[in-house]
């Protein structure tokens, strides 16, 4: 139980002494890749239980994971003949598994997928991150997603004005993006879209919008 | 201990179901959360921690049909999402934290979220350390069923990216969570474009407008350009629209012609006139009229309460809707137009015979963005045939209603938040 002596907890801060293991070499990298699901441990699928009680799974598998991550991390097919060619096959599969896992990590981290444990990869591995494994990697990775312009493409479905000017709307306590600017004094509207009196002449201003803050 | 826990949990908590994506999702819409007493952080005050988590849950609520409520009283097994801080081996969790650096938090299927208190968590916009808000939003995303998404800009990226300013859910994250829980649906009291005149530094008069949706006592500003509501909405009505009924209105009407420019709100048997300059309802307008006024006084011949109303600049009439009747009010003559009230089908005939709202409209909304009139009812809307439609297809009836569409497929992410999260 931590004891608070100083009101600002400064004495407790001093107590925080342990640091996460920094990833510096291939072995710690392999541990990282195993821990976050880039390398599947031995017969992973075989030992998952069928029943739906996930917490039980996790408790049991959690312990097992620890041991597995420390031990061998080699893929095995269910009907491989385990005895006679275990050693040479293992060493070959092991480095292959490591390289392909490393490539996968590099790919999803936006790094060149070289399979080489270089400085950039080391730096990426040492970033603060979520402890949930990545084995449910979402295929929605940068290469096959045009997300950055999806929003605009969605805009295409609307007859959108070209641009917008933000203004300070203090009465709403926010500086917002606003919809098109009507310039009722400029007759040469480039966007005269109606004639039946229901609308006004709309000319569209070309200012760009400002970043929006909540 | 495990078996006991399993029996408790299985008995009292509704099982999660696998949505078609194969990811687990809650099957109820209001979820309880709690920051566990023995899991407080030693770095932030308890109030800060709870405020940040309330904000994090609200951010998910703003883009999904889920509501989150902090529950500090119910028995623990009734809490859907439990949050706590710890270092090393913590809170009975089987995954030890690794100290400062690398793993800063994790979340488990049953809704437990643990934060590594060896990390330097800071309040939003602190500019240093790891934003607790950002990490909380990420971990809650896991609990709600989202995996890691390696896409720049996604809140579900596994690595922490320092954020120089506030972060928000981008389009794809919104679609991901809505893929699990569906879009935000619901009835609106009214929808309108609020128009204001302002002077530019060059003395030029420009007109601005914003689109607003109102539902009960709160409202959203809708950014048509970005196909979403303003970040941080909904907001309580009394915050942004002073002087009108706080529990919502029936209609918003903007009478705008060469001679008139007046905005009215309607509720029950009364109406208010809104003062754009001072951004509040008039008590007494420049013509000396006191508000609220009876609708029967201001609009003789129109009965109340009304369902909704809108002003049609083409014929300078206000169309009031009530049940299956439409009252067209001639503003210049200050009287009902001849022949009204009429049945709504006669005034707004269906283009496809059986596809018609048949009265009891929620909102009649003229959108400057789409240059069209929309009649909203429930989760659907009908667009009124415009002049351009009739130019292309002359056979279309005047003021005909085109086949209905879904509101949430046209105006996105207009989502409720739990009332307790409204005042953040």
Interface residues (C-beta under 8 A of the other chain):
Chain A: X2 X4 X9 X12 X16 X18 X19 X20 X21 X22 X36 X52 X53 X54 X55 X56 X58 X59 X62 X63 X108 X109 X110 X124 X126 X127 X128 X129 X130 X131 X132 X134 X136 X137 X138 X140 X141 X142 X145 X147 X148 X150 X151 X154 X155 X158 X159 X160 X161 X164 X167 X169 X171 X172 X173 X174 X176 X177 X178 X179 X180 X181 X182 X183 X184 X185 X186 X193 X194 X195 X196 X197 X198 X199 X200 X202 X205 X209 X211 X212 X213 X214
Chain B: X2 X5 X6 X9 X10 X15 X23 X24 X42 X43 X87 X88 X94 X95 X97 X98 X99 X100 X101 X102 X103 X104 X105 X106 X107 X108 X109 X110 X116 X118 X119 X130 X135 X138 X139 X142 X147 X148 X149 X150 X151 X152 X153 X154 X156 X158 X159 X160 X165 X166 X168 X170 X171 X172 X176 X193 X198 X204 X205 X206 X207 X208 X209 X210 X211 X221 X223 X224 X225 X226 X227 X230 X231 X232 X239 X240 X279 X312 X313 X314 X366 X368 X369 X370 X371 X387
